[in-house]
Amino acid sequence: MFTLKTDASKVALVHLVRMLKDLRFELIDCQVTTSHLKSLGARELPRQEFLTALAAAIEGEDLRPTADQFTAAHLMQISTNL
């Protein structure tokens, strides 16, 4: 990821994680484990455990964000709660 400031992508990831938690997302597939991701709560899952958790998240309550959750005002509210 390209940024003009050092570690800006890490700050952006922190905000993304917090926003997705607010939107009740269950999983983020990070692909690669890093110490930074672990500091945010990431953990490696065996493939079968990941697939089981993914299936449960897909079959569960429809938690897809609604259009109003992506308004600038809502996103600003989320970011101020960080």
C-alpha positions in Angstrom: 0.0 0.0 0.0 1.4 3.4 -0.9 1.1 6.3 1.5 2.7 9.7 1.8 3.1 9.3 5.6 4.9 6.5 7.5 2.5 3.9 8.9 -0.6 5.7 7.5 -1.8 2.3 6.2 -1.6 0.9 9.7 -3.8 3.8 11.0 -6.2 3.2 8.2 -6.4 -0.5 9.1 -7.2 0.3 12.7 -10.1 2.6 11.6 -11.3 -0.1 9.2 -11.3 -2.8 11.9 -13.2 -0.5 14.3 -15.7 0.4 11.6 -16.3 -3.2 10.7 -16.8 -4.1 14.4 -19.4 -1.4 14.6 -21.1 -2.9 11.5 -20.9 -6.3 13.2 -18.7 -8.0 10.7 -17.5 -11.4 11.9 -14.3 -12.0 10.0 -11.6 -10.3 8.1 -9.5 -12.6 5.9 -6.1 -11.0 6.3 -4.2 -13.6 4.2 -0.8 -13.0 6.0 -0.2 -12.8 9.7 1.9 -9.9 11.0 2.7 -8.6 14.4 0.7 -5.5 13.7 -2.4 -7.6 12.7 -1.9 -9.7 15.9 -1.8 -6.5 17.9 -5.3 -5.7 16.5 -6.6 -9.1 17.6 -5.9 -11.2 14.5 -5.2 -14.8 14.9 -4.5 -17.6 12.5 -7.3 -20.2 12.0 -6.8 -23.6 10.5 -8.5 -23.7 7.1 -11.4 -25.9 8.2 -12.1 -23.6 11.3 -12.1 -20.6 9.0 -14.5 -22.2 6.5 -16.8 -23.2 9.4 -16.7 -19.6 10.8 -17.3 -18.2 7.4 -20.2 -20.4 6.7 -21.8 -19.5 10.1 -21.3 -15.8 9.3 -22.9 -16.2 5.9 -25.8 -18.2 7.2 -26.5 -16.0 10.2 -28.5 -12.9 10.5 -28.1 -10.6 7.5 -25.7 -8.0 8.8 -24.9 -6.4 5.5 -24.7 -2.6 6.0 -27.6 -0.6 4.8 -27.1 2.4 2.6 -27.7 4.8 5.6 -24.7 3.1 7.4 -22.4 4.4 4.7 -23.5 8.0 4.8 -20.7 10.5 5.6 -22.5 11.4 8.8 -22.5 7.8 10.0 -18.9 7.2 9.0 -17.9 10.3 10.9 -19.8 9.1 13.9 -18.0 5.8 13.8 -14.6 7.5 13.4 -15.2 9.9 16.4 -15.9 6.8 18.6 -12.5 5.5 17.8 
